[in-house]
Amino acid sequence: MLVLARRLNESIMIGDDIEIVVIDIKGDQVKLGIRAPKRVTVHRKEIYDEIRKENIAAMDSNFRPEELKEFSDILKKGKDEKEKK
């Protein structure tokens, strides 16, 4: 792990296109600003872990491909009916 010390308004770069800026420091809390391309997703670690957990659970589900097709057809039918109104 790389450990860096930064002061208010100082930043670090990750690669050529991700910048992390120290925005505010109050007590034991630090606010960071992140500049990154839109193609890069940025999440707090606990949210990232939850997303991964849900994705793994979805992959482990017992859905058969034909069930997913049926579900997709139901959603599409509902959308079509809603657009007719």
Biotite code that builds the C-alpha atoms (Angstrom):
import biotite.structure as struc

atoms = struc.array([
    struc.Atom([0.000, 0.000, 0.000], chain_id="A", res_id=1, res_name="MET", atom_name="CA", element="C"),
    struc.Atom([1.251, 3.433, -0.924], chain_id="A", res_id=2, res_name="LEU", atom_name="CA", element="C"),
    struc.Atom([0.744, 5.980, 1.870], chain_id="A", res_id=3, res_name="VAL", atom_name="CA", element="C"),
    struc.Atom([0.836, 9.685, 0.988], chain_id="A", res_id=4, res_name="LEU", atom_name="CA", element="C"),
    struc.Atom([0.448, 12.794, 3.120], chain_id="A", res_id=5, res_name="ALA", atom_name="CA", element="C"),
    struc.Atom([-1.564, 15.616, 1.530], chain_id="A", res_id=6, res_name="ARG", atom_name="CA", element="C"),
    struc.Atom([-2.750, 18.981, 2.818], chain_id="A", res_id=7, res_name="ARG", atom_name="CA", element="C"),
    struc.Atom([-5.907, 20.920, 2.061], chain_id="A", res_id=8, res_name="LEU", atom_name="CA", element="C"),
    struc.Atom([-6.331, 21.533, -1.701], chain_id="A", res_id=9, res_name="ASN", atom_name="CA", element="C"),
    struc.Atom([-3.455, 19.192, -2.568], chain_id="A", res_id=10, res_name="GLU", atom_name="CA", element="C"),
    struc.Atom([-4.095, 16.208, -4.792], chain_id="A", res_id=11, res_name="SER", atom_name="CA", element="C"),
    struc.Atom([-2.791, 12.910, -6.057], chain_id="A", res_id=12, res_name="ILE", atom_name="CA", element="C"),
    struc.Atom([-3.081, 11.468, -9.553], chain_id="A", res_id=13, res_name="MET", atom_name="CA", element="C"),
    struc.Atom([-3.982, 7.899, -10.425], chain_id="A", res_id=14, res_name="ILE", atom_name="CA", element="C"),
    struc.Atom([-2.826, 7.274, -13.948], chain_id="A", res_id=15, res_name="GLY", atom_name="CA", element="C"),
    struc.Atom([-3.296, 10.175, -16.344], chain_id="A", res_id=16, res_name="ASP", atom_name="CA", element="C"),
    struc.Atom([-6.974, 10.859, -15.799], chain_id="A", res_id=17, res_name="ASP", atom_name="CA", element="C"),
    struc.Atom([-8.007, 10.332, -12.163], chain_id="A", res_id=18, res_name="ILE", atom_name="CA", element="C"),
    struc.Atom([-7.325, 13.071, -9.620], chain_id="A", res_id=19, res_name="GLU", atom_name="CA", element="C"),
    struc.Atom([-8.091, 12.877, -5.898], chain_id="A", res_id=20, res_name="ILE", atom_name="CA", element="C"),
    struc.Atom([-8.196, 16.288, -4.154], chain_id="A", res_id=21, res_name="VAL", atom_name="CA", element="C"),
    struc.Atom([-8.357, 17.002, -0.414], chain_id="A", res_id=22, res_name="VAL", atom_name="CA", element="C"),
    struc.Atom([-11.381, 19.335, -0.197], chain_id="A", res_id=23, res_name="ILE", atom_name="CA", element="C"),
    struc.Atom([-11.829, 19.739, 3.572], chain_id="A", res_id=24, res_name="ASP", atom_name="CA", element="C"),
    struc.Atom([-10.448, 18.451, 6.861], chain_id="A", res_id=25, res_name="ILE", atom_name="CA", element="C"),
    struc.Atom([-12.526, 18.602, 10.054], chain_id="A", res_id=26, res_name="LYS", atom_name="CA", element="C"),
    struc.Atom([-11.350, 16.646, 13.079], chain_id="A", res_id=27, res_name="GLY", atom_name="CA", element="C"),
    struc.Atom([-10.889, 13.034, 12.038], chain_id="A", res_id=28, res_name="ASP", atom_name="CA", element="C"),
    struc.Atom([-12.900, 13.399, 8.814], chain_id="A", res_id=29, res_name="GLN", atom_name="CA", element="C"),
    struc.Atom([-11.417, 14.216, 5.418], chain_id="A", res_id=30, res_name="VAL", atom_name="CA", element="C"),
    struc.Atom([-13.535, 15.214, 2.398], chain_id="A", res_id=31, res_name="LYS", atom_name="CA", element="C"),
    struc.Atom([-12.119, 14.131, -0.930], chain_id="A", res_id=32, res_name="LEU", atom_name="CA", element="C"),
    struc.Atom([-13.032, 15.290, -4.406], chain_id="A", res_id=33, res_name="GLY", atom_name="CA", element="C"),
    struc.Atom([-12.554, 12.843, -7.273], chain_id="A", res_id=34, res_name="ILE", atom_name="CA", element="C"),
    struc.Atom([-12.149, 13.870, -10.901], chain_id="A", res_id=35, res_name="ARG", atom_name="CA", element="C"),
    struc.Atom([-12.441, 10.882, -13.203], chain_id="A", res_id=36, res_name="ALA", atom_name="CA", element="C"),
    struc.Atom([-13.782, 10.124, -16.674], chain_id="A", res_id=37, res_name="PRO", atom_name="CA", element="C"),
    struc.Atom([-17.464, 9.151, -16.796], chain_id="A", res_id=38, res_name="LYS", atom_name="CA", element="C"),
    struc.Atom([-16.491, 5.633, -17.874], chain_id="A", res_id=39, res_name="ARG", atom_name="CA", element="C"),
    struc.Atom([-14.843, 5.120, -14.455], chain_id="A", res_id=40, res_name="VAL", atom_name="CA", element="C"),
    struc.Atom([-17.234, 4.156, -11.673], chain_id="A", res_id=41, res_name="THR", atom_name="CA", element="C"),
    struc.Atom([-16.450, 5.556, -8.233], chain_id="A", res_id=42, res_name="VAL", atom_name="CA", element="C"),
    struc.Atom([-18.050, 4.120, -5.086], chain_id="A", res_id=43, res_name="HIS", atom_name="CA", element="C"),
    struc.Atom([-17.391, 4.175, -1.370], chain_id="A", res_id=44, res_name="ARG", atom_name="CA", element="C"),
    struc.Atom([-15.826, 0.849, -0.381], chain_id="A", res_id=45, res_name="LYS", atom_name="CA", element="C"),
    struc.Atom([-18.874, -0.365, 1.552], chain_id="A", res_id=46, res_name="GLU", atom_name="CA", element="C"),
    struc.Atom([-21.138, 0.333, -1.447], chain_id="A", res_id=47, res_name="ILE", atom_name="CA", element="C"),
    struc.Atom([-18.681, -1.377, -3.802], chain_id="A", res_id=48, res_name="TYR", atom_name="CA", element="C"),
    struc.Atom([-18.647, -4.466, -1.540], chain_id="A", res_id=49, res_name="ASP", atom_name="CA", element="C"),
    struc.Atom([-22.461, -4.554, -1.492], chain_id="A", res_id=50, res_name="GLU", atom_name="CA", element="C"),
    struc.Atom([-22.643, -4.298, -5.300], chain_id="A", res_id=51, res_name="ILE", atom_name="CA", element="C"),
    struc.Atom([-20.159, -7.162, -5.654], chain_id="A", res_id=52, res_name="ARG", atom_name="CA", element="C"),
    struc.Atom([-22.138, -9.265, -3.171], chain_id="A", res_id=53, res_name="LYS", atom_name="CA", element="C"),
    struc.Atom([-25.383, -8.666, -5.091], chain_id="A", res_id=54, res_name="GLU", atom_name="CA", element="C"),
    struc.Atom([-23.714, -9.443, -8.427], chain_id="A", res_id=55, res_name="ASN", atom_name="CA", element="C"),
    struc.Atom([-22.350, -12.726, -7.070], chain_id="A", res_id=56, res_name="ILE", atom_name="CA", element="C"),
    struc.Atom([-25.783, -13.622, -5.697], chain_id="A", res_id=57, res_name="ALA", atom_name="CA", element="C"),
    struc.Atom([-27.340, -12.860, -9.090], chain_id="A", res_id=58, res_name="ALA", atom_name="CA", element="C"),
    struc.Atom([-24.814, -15.104, -10.854], chain_id="A", res_id=59, res_name="MET", atom_name="CA", element="C"),
    struc.Atom([-25.552, -17.890, -8.386], chain_id="A", res_id=60, res_name="ASP", atom_name="CA", element="C"),
    struc.Atom([-29.313, -17.653, -8.877], chain_id="A", res_id=61, res_name="SER", atom_name="CA", element="C"),
    struc.Atom([-31.103, -20.637, -10.355], chain_id="A", res_id=62, res_name="ASN", atom_name="CA", element="C"),
    struc.Atom([-32.664, -18.761, -13.266], chain_id="A", res_id=63, res_name="PHE", atom_name="CA", element="C"),
    struc.Atom([-32.801, -20.684, -16.484], chain_id="A", res_id=64, res_name="ARG", atom_name="CA", element="C"),
    struc.Atom([-32.292, -18.658, -19.699], chain_id="A", res_id=65, res_name="PRO", atom_name="CA", element="C"),
    struc.Atom([-35.897, -19.289, -20.761], chain_id="A", res_id=66, res_name="GLU", atom_name="CA", element="C"),
    struc.Atom([-37.134, -17.817, -17.456], chain_id="A", res_id=67, res_name="GLU", atom_name="CA", element="C"),
    struc.Atom([-35.126, -14.663, -18.092], chain_id="A", res_id=68, res_name="LEU", atom_name="CA", element="C"),
    struc.Atom([-36.628, -14.436, -21.601], chain_id="A", res_id=69, res_name="LYS", atom_name="CA", element="C"),
    struc.Atom([-40.133, -14.784, -20.151], chain_id="A", res_id=70, res_name="GLU", atom_name="CA", element="C"),
    struc.Atom([-39.390, -12.090, -17.578], chain_id="A", res_id=71, res_name="PHE", atom_name="CA", element="C"),
    struc.Atom([-38.036, -9.791, -20.289], chain_id="A", res_id=72, res_name="SER", atom_name="CA", element="C"),
    struc.Atom([-41.175, -10.361, -22.381], chain_id="A", res_id=73, res_name="ASP", atom_name="CA", element="C"),
    struc.Atom([-43.392, -9.475, -19.397], chain_id="A", res_id=74, res_name="ILE", atom_name="CA", element="C"),
    struc.Atom([-41.480, -6.238, -18.823], chain_id="A", res_id=75, res_name="LEU", atom_name="CA", element="C"),
    struc.Atom([-41.609, -5.355, -22.515], chain_id="A", res_id=76, res_name="LYS", atom_name="CA", element="C"),
    struc.Atom([-45.373, -6.065, -22.661], chain_id="A", res_id=77, res_name="LYS", atom_name="CA", element="C"),
    struc.Atom([-45.955, -3.827, -19.636], chain_id="A", res_id=78, res_name="GLY", atom_name="CA", element="C"),
    struc.Atom([-43.928, -1.035, -21.214], chain_id="A", res_id=79, res_name="LYS", atom_name="CA", element="C"),
    struc.Atom([-45.815, -1.341, -24.516], chain_id="A", res_id=80, res_name="ASP", atom_name="CA", element="C"),
    struc.Atom([-49.171, -1.190, -22.733], chain_id="A", res_id=81, res_name="GLU", atom_name="CA", element="C"),
    struc.Atom([-48.060, 1.847, -20.732], chain_id="A", res_id=82, res_name="LYS", atom_name="CA", element="C"),
    struc.Atom([-46.990, 3.663, -23.912], chain_id="A", res_id=83, res_name="GLU", atom_name="CA", element="C"),
    struc.Atom([-50.426, 3.042, -25.487], chain_id="A", res_id=84, res_name="LYS", atom_name="CA", element="C"),
    struc.Atom([-52.175, 4.965, -22.678], chain_id="A", res_id=85, res_name="LYS", atom_name="CA", element="C"),
])
